[in-house]
Amino acid sequence: MVRTQVLLDEAQHEAIRGLAHLHRISFSEAVRQLVDKGLAVGVGPGRGKRGAGGLLEIAGIATGGPSDLAEKHDSYLDEDLDR
C-alpha cells in the first residue's frame, strides 16, 4: 500500500467515519472501498465521465444505516466502542 494524504471537508470526513462505523471497518478501509467503487463506475482518467459528472455517478454507493447517522454518529460510535 502507498501512504497518501487527502484533504476532506468536514462533511465528507464525518460521512466516511459514519460508514466505517456502520460497516465495522477502519476509516482507511472505508476510503479504499469508496475509491474502488468509484473507479469501477468510471471515475478517473480515461474512464467514464470526468469531473463532477463522474463523481455524481458514485453518489449513493453507500446506502443503508440509521436515518439519523449524520446527527448522532458520535453516539453510534460510543455504542460500538462500549464507552
N, C-alpha and C positions, 0 to 999 in steps of 0.2 A: 504494500500500500504506500501511497505517497501522501505525506502530510501537506494539507492545503488550508490556507486561511481564507475565509469568505466573510464578508460583512453582510449581515442581515438586518432588516429593520425589526423593530420590537415585535410587531405583529407576526412576521414570518417566524421569528425565533420562538415565540410562545406557541404558535400553531404546530411547529415541528416538535417542540417539547411535549405538547399535549398528545400528539400522535405517538411519540416514543413511549410515553406513559401508558397510553391506551393499549398498545401492542406489546408492552413489556420488553422493549428493546432500548438500546442506548440511543442517545441523541445522534451520534455519528452514524449508527446503523440506519436510523430513520432517514438521514440526509442521503446516504448511499442508495437506499431503496427508492427514494423520490427521484434522484438523479437517474438511476437505471430506468425507471418507468418513463421519465421524461425523454430519455434517449430512445427508448423503444417506440414512442409515438412520433418521433421525428424532430425533437428539439436538438439543435446543434448544427454545426457546419455541414452543408451538403445534404441535410435530411429535412424533409417536410418544410413547414413554414418557418420563417426566421423571425426573430424579434418577438414582440408582444403577441403576435398571432400564433406563433409556435408555443409560447408559454401558456396561452389560453387553452390550448389543446389538452394540457395536463391538469388544468383546474378540475377539481373534483375527483382526482385519482384516489385520494384517501377519504373514504366515506365511513359512516357509522360512528358509533360512540355517543356519549351523552350530548343532549342538545345544549346544555349549559357549560360545556367544556371550556370555552373561551373565558367565561367569567369565573369559574370555580376550579381551574386547573390546579391551583396550589392545594386545595383540599383533597382532590383526587390523588395527587402525588403523595400527600401526607398519609392518606389511607393506604396507599400501596406500600409505603415505606414503614407503616405501622408507627407513626410518630404520635 
